Amino acid sequence: MKTDLADSVLAAWTTSNRVTTYLVEQIPAKLWSAAVPGIPSRTIREIAAHLHNARCRWIKTLGAEQGIAVPKRVDQRAVTRKQVVAALTKSSRGMLALLRLACRSGTLPLPKAYTWRNLALDVGHVLTYFVAHDAHHRGQIVMAARQLNHRFSNKVDGALWWWRPRKGD
């Protein structure tokens, strides 16, 4: 069975977002506002909030000119875990809209707001960058938790690597 490239790209992002969201849901309350070892000015809450807020900035930069709705950012110092989970769902929809746009012609249109220009705008690079960004911060959260003497369960650790689509994905 041949899989359409757009379907594959969108499914890959959906899986990455599912894994990120699941990890955020599993962060114990006692760790939520804990300072990250080695980075005392940053908390685990702020890393989780950054995942959503960074997506919002990219959606604004790369998609606003194309009519893609930009979700509201969250207050990284006050947001709850439940609010971050809800926000990740919203920003994931924006990311999917960006990826759909990129899939139409193979690349995102070059927006005026995109001044950094270090990210190639073809669909492969866009998907890879956003998945890598989420994965980097998932790793930060897991490492910080371990440094704070919390190990996620084998179920949670295993779920971070469960990349096969689940029903509903």
N, C-alpha and C positions, 0 to 999 in steps of 0.2 A: 504494500500500500504506500503510495507516494504521499508525503506530508508537504503541504504548502509551506514555504519559507516563513511567511507571515504568521501562520498558525504556530510554527515551531518557536519563533522569536517571542511571541506573546505568551506561549506556554512556559518558556524558560523564565521570563520575567515573573509570571504568576507564581512559579515554584519558588524563586528566590524571595519574593515578597512573603509567601506563606512561611518559609523557614525563618525569615527575620521576625515576622509578627509572632510566630510561635515562641521564639526565644524571649522576646520582650514580655510575653504573657507569663513566662516561667521565672522571671526575675523575682526573687523573694523580696518582700516589703523591707526587710532589714538592710538589703543592699541598695535599694532604689536611690536613696540620697547619700550613699557612701561615697567618699572621695576615692578617686582612682589612684592606687598606689603609684607613686612617681609623678603624678600629675594632680597635686592636691587641689588645684583650682577647678578641677572638672569632676563631676559626679557621674555615676552610671546613668542616672536619670538624664543628664545632659547629653550623653552619648546616644541614648535611645531617641531623645528629642531631635538631635542633630540629623539622624537618619531621615526623618520626615522633613525637617526644615531645609536640608540640602536638596532634597527632591523638589520642594516648592520653589527654591531659587532656580534650579535647572528648568523646571516647567515654565517659570516666568521668562527666563532668558531665551529658551529655545522654542517655546510654544505659544506664548501670549500673542505674538503677532499673527499667529495662524488661528487664533480663536480658541485655543485650549484653555479651559478654566484653571486658574491657579488657586490651589487650596490655601487656606490661611495657615500661617506658621503657628507653632505652639510656643508658649513661654517655657523655655528650657529649664528654668529654675523653679517652676511651680507646677508643671504638668504632672498629672497622675499617670500611672501605668495604663489604666483603662483608656484615658484620653489619648495616649500615644498610640495604642492599638487602633483606636477609631481613626486617628489621623493617618496612620500608615495605610489604612484601607482607602482613604480619600486620595492620598498622594500616589498610591499605586494606580488608581484610575487615571490620574494625570500622566503617569509614566507610560501606561498602556496607550493612551492617546498619542503621546509623542512617538512611541514605537510604531503604532499604526500609520502615522503620518510618514515616518521614515520608510516603512515597508512599501508604501505606494510607489515610490520612485527609486528606492534603494538608499536614499539619503535625506536628511532633514534640509529644508531650505535654510540658507544662511540668514539668520536674523540680524537686524541692526544692533540689537542689544548684546550680541555675542562678541565681546571684545577680547576675551581671554584667548580664544582660538587655538588652544592646545589640544582639544579633543576633535578628532576627525568626526564628521557628522554622518558617515555612512552607517547603516543600521547595525552592522557587526560591531563596530567600535562603540557606538552608543550603548548597545545592550551590554557589551563587555564591561565598559566603564561603570555603569550603574550597578551591575551585579557585583563587580569587584569592590565597589564602595561599600555596599551593604555587607559583604562578606568580611571586609577589613574591620568594620565596626562590630560585627558579631564576634569576631575573634577578640577584639578588645574587651568586650563585655565578659566573655568566657574567661579570659586571662585575668581580668581584674577580680572577678568572683573567686577564682582560685587563690589569688594573692590575698584575698580577704577571708581565706579559709572556708570558702563555700565551693563545693564541687556540685555541678548539676548532676542529676541522676543519669544513669546509662540510657534511660528512655529519652531524656532531653538531648544528651550528647548525640545519640543515634539519630534523632529526628533532624538534627542539623545537616545530616548527610543523606536523608531520605529524599532523593531527588526524583523518584518516580512519581508521576502524577497520581493524586488521590481522587476519589470521586468528588466531583464538584469543582475541581481545579480546571 
